[in-house]
C-alpha cells in the first residue's frame, strides 16, 4: 500500500455501489407494498436475493471458476445465524411497516441511521476505532434523522411511528453488519445467498400464515428482481467492502444510500421537496463528507495471525507457499501472518483490528 493513498479504492467503490443499489430498493419496495403484506414482501425480497445468488453460486461452481473465495466454516455459524435473525428476519419487516407510514423520500433519508448505529456498535461493543471526525459525522446524520422525524409527524405519537419503525430496522441491520464482519473473510456470495434463502423462507412463511397472499406474477417478478439487486448484489458488495474498510467505515460510505433513495422516491411518487427534507439532507451530506474525508495513519503492530481468505501478495502477505497452494493471484488458502510493525494509512480491515491509545 503506498503511503500517499488512503482507503483501498476498490473497497470504497464496493461500498458506494452497494449503497446505490440498496438506496434505490427502498422506494421501489414502497411502490410494491400496495396489496401485499409487509412480511410477505420482505420474504419475496430476500428470496429474490437468495435465489439469484444461489443460481450464480451453482453456475460458478460448475465451471470451476478460478480464485474461489474461502468457504464458510462451522465456527462462522453462530455469527451468521445472529446476522440472519436480526438483519434478515426482524429488520426487513420493521422497514416494510415503516415505509407504509412515512413518505418515501423521508424514509430513504432515515435509512442513514443504519450507518450511525453500525459505527456506534462497532465502536462501543466490538472496539473498532472511530475517531472524532467519524463521531461528528455520525452526530450530523443523527440530527438529520431527528429533523426528518419531527417533520414527518411533529410531536404526535402517530406521526412518529413510521420513522421509529425505520430507525428500529436500521438498528437491526447495524447488529447484522457487525456480526457479518466476523465472517467477512469468507465467500460473500455464500454469505449473502444463505441470508437471503433463510430470511426469505422465514418471512414468507410467517406472512402467509398471518393471512398474506403472494401477489400477481408481474408484482412477484418485480419484488424478486428488486430483492436480487437491492438486497443480494448489494450485500455481496457490502461484505467485500467490510473486508477492506472495516465495519464502521463501510457503514459511513453506505450512508450514500438514503440520498439515492430520496431522489428515486421524489421521481416515482412526485413528492414535494420541503425545507425540512432539504435541511435534513444537508446535515446528512455533511456527515457523509466528514466520513469520506477522514484520514487515519499511525505506527501500528500486527500480531501473529492465521486465517483463510482471498488475497494477493501485498505488504501484509509475505508468506511462503507449499506444493498444494493454488498458483496465480489473487488466490485463497490458509496462511500465517508474522509480527509486523509499520506505518501507513489504513482502515480497521481484517488485518488492522489493533487497539488504539488515547492520543
N, C-alpha and C positions, 0 to 999 in steps of 0.2 A: 504494500500500500504506500503510495507516495505521500510524503509529508505535507504537501500542499493540498491534498484532497481532503474532503470532509466525509460526507456519508457515501457508502458504496452506491454508485449511481444506479446499479441495477435494482438494489433494494428500494430506493426511492421511487423508481419507475413502477415497480411492482405494487407498492403501497398506494400510489396515486391512481393507477389503473384500477385497482381493487375498489378504491373509493368511488371512482366514476361509475363502475358497474353497480355497486350496491346503492349509491345515491339515486340513480335513475330507477331502481327497482321499487322504492317506497311509493312514489306517486303512481307508478304503473300498477302496483298491488292495490292501492286505494281504488283505482278505476275498476279493478276486478272484484271488489267486495260486494257489489250490488247483487243481491240474490244468493250469496254464498256466505256461510257462517265463517267467522274468523278462524276457528280451529281447522275447518276443512281446507280453507285457503292456505293456511300455514303448512298443513300437511302436503298439499299439492306443490307448493313452492319448494319444499325440501325434497320431495320425491323427484321433482324435476332436476334438482341438483344431484341427488344420489344416483338416479338412473343414468343421466347423461355422463357423469364422471365414471360410473361403473362400466358403461359401454366403452368409453375411452381407455380405461384401465385394462379391460379384457383385450381390446384391439392391440394395445401396446405390448401386452404380454405375449400374444400370439405371434407377433412379428419379431419377437426377441429384440426389442429396441435397445440400443446400447446406452450406457451411462444411467442405468436404472437407479432409482433412489433407494435408500435404506428402508427395509420393511418395518412395520410396527412390531413390537415385541410384547410379551406378557407384562413386562414392567410398565408399559405405556397404558395398559388398560384402565387403571383407576383414574388417571388424569383425563383420558379421552372420555370415559363414562361420565365424569363430572362435567366436562365441557359440553357433551351432548345434552345432558339433562338441563343445564342452565341456559345454554345458548341455542340449543336445537329444539327444545320442547317448551320451556316456560316463556322465554323472551319473544319468540315469534307470535304467540297468542296475545301477549300483552301489547305488542306492536299493532296487530290487526285490530284489537279492541280500541286502542288509542287513535288509530287512523280514522275510525268511524266517527270520532268526536272532535277532530281537530282539522283545520284547513290543511291541505296537502303541503303547501309551501312552508307553513309554520312547523308542521310535523317533521318535514325534512330537515329544517334547521335545528330542531330539538335533538335530532339524531347525533349532533355534535357532542352531546353529553356522553356518548359511548367512549370517545377518546379521553375525555376527562376522567371518567370512572376507571377506565383501563389504566391510565397513568397513575391515578391515586392508589389503586390496588397494587400495581407493580412497585410503587414506591413504599407504601406502608406495610403491606403484607409480604411481598416477595423480595423486598430490599433491593430493588433495582434503582440505580442512581437517577434522580430527577433534580436538575439544578434550578436556580432562581428563575431563569428565563422560561423554562418549561412550566414552572409553578405560576408565574404571572400570566402566561398564555392560557393555562387552564382556568385561572380566575376570570379572564376576559370571556372565555367561552361559557362559563357558568353564568356570568352576568347577562350574556346574550340569551341564554336559555331561560333565565328568570324573566327577562323582559318579554320574551315571546309568551310565556305562561301568563303573565299579567295581561298582555294584550289579547290573549285568547279568551280569558274569562274574568278579568277584573279580580275582585276578591271573592266571587261566588264559588262555592264548593263545586257546583255543577260544571261551571266553565273550566275548572282546573282538573277535572277527572281525566280528560283526554291527554293533556300534557303530562300529568303524573303517571299515567299508564305507559306512555312512551319513555319517560325517564326510567321507570322500573324495567322496561325492556332493555334499555341501554345498560343498566346495571347488570342484568343477566348476561348480556353479551360481553361485558367487561370481565366478569368472572370466567366466562368461556375463553376469552382471549388469553388470560393469564394462565389458565390450565393448559390450553393448547400450546403455549410457548414451551411447556415442559416436554412436548413430543415433537417440536418443530424440526428436529434433525431428520425425522422420518419422512417417508413419501407423502407430499402434500395432497396428491390426488387420492391416495388411500385414506388419509385423514378426513378430507372433505367428503369423499364418497360415502364412507361409513356414517359420518354425521348425518348426511342427507337421507340415507336409507332408513336409519333408525329413527331419527326425529320425524321424518315424513310418515313412516308407518304408525308411530305412536299418535301423532297429531290427527292424522286422517281417521284412524280407528276411533279415537275419542270423539272427534267431530261427528262422525256418522252415528255413533252410539247415542249422542246427545240430540239427535234429530236432524242433523245437517244432511245435505244431499250433494252428490257430485254434480257439477254444473254441466251445461251443454258442451258438446265436443269443441266448439270454437273457443269457448272460455277456458275449457280444460287445457287445450293445447297452448293457449296464451300463458296460463299460470305455470305450466311445466317449463316453457321457454324462459319466462322471467326468472323462475327459480334456478334454472341451469346457469344462466348468465349472472344474475344478481346475487345468488347465494353460493352456487357451486364454483364457477370460474373465479368469482371474486374471492372466495375463501382460499382457494389454491394460491392465488397471488398474495393474499394476506399472510399465509403461513410462510411463504418464501421470503416475504419482506421481514417478518418477525425473526427469521433465522439470521438475516443480515443486519437488522437495525435494533432488535430488542423490542419488548412489548410496548413500553410507554411511547417510544419514538414512532413506532408503526402506527399506534393509535393517534398520534399527533398528525402524521401525514394523512391518515384516513379521515381526518376532520374535513377534508375537501368534500366528502360525500354529501353532507346536507346542502351545500351550496349547489351542487349538481341537481339534487332532488328538488330544491326550491325552484330552480329555473324550469325544470321539466314540469313541475306542478303548476307554475304560472301559465305555461304554454297549453297544457292539457285542459285545465279547468278554468282558465281565464280569470283567475283570482286577482283581486285588486292589490297593487303594490302600496302598502300602508307605511306611514312613518315608523311605526313600531317594527315592522318587518325590516325596513332599511337600517334602523338603528341596531337591531339585533344582529343583522348581517355584518355591519361594520365592526361590532365588538368581536364577533366570531372570526372575522377576517384578520383582525389584529392578533387574536390568539394564534391563529394558524401561521401568520407571518413570524411571530416570535418563535414558534416551534421550528419552522423551516430554516430560520436564520441562526439557530443555535450552533455553537462550535464547542466541542469537548475534547481536550487534549491534555495529557499529563503522563509522567512516567508511571508505569504500572507493571505488576508482576503476574505472569501466567504460572499457575501451579500445575503440576503434572496432571494429565487428563487422558482418559481412554474413552473413545466413543466411535460411532459409525455414522457417517453422513457423506453426501456428495461433496467433493472438494477438488480444488486444483492445488498445485504445489507453490503456494504463495509464501509470504514471510512466516505464516503461522503453521505451515505444513512442510517441515523439513525432515520427514521420516523415511526410513528405508522400506523397501518392498521385498516381499517374499515371492517365490515362484508361483504361488496361487493367486496373487493380487492382479486385478484387471489392468491391462495396458491402456495407454491413452489418457487424456484428460478432457473434461472432468471425469472422475470415476468414484466408485463407492466401495469402501472396505473398512474393516476395523483398523484403527491406527492409534498411536500414542503420541501425546504432546509432552516434551520435556520442559523443564523450568525455563522461563524466558523473561528477561527484563528489558523493556524498550519504551519508546515514547513516539506516539503518532496520533492523529485524530481518529477517534473510534466511537462506536455506539456500544451499548451493552448487548452485543450479539451472542451467539452460542459460544464464542471464545473469549468474551470480555464480561464475565459475571463477577468481577472483583469488587471488593469493598472500597469505600472512599473515606478519606479523612474529613475533618471539619472544614479545613481550608480548601 
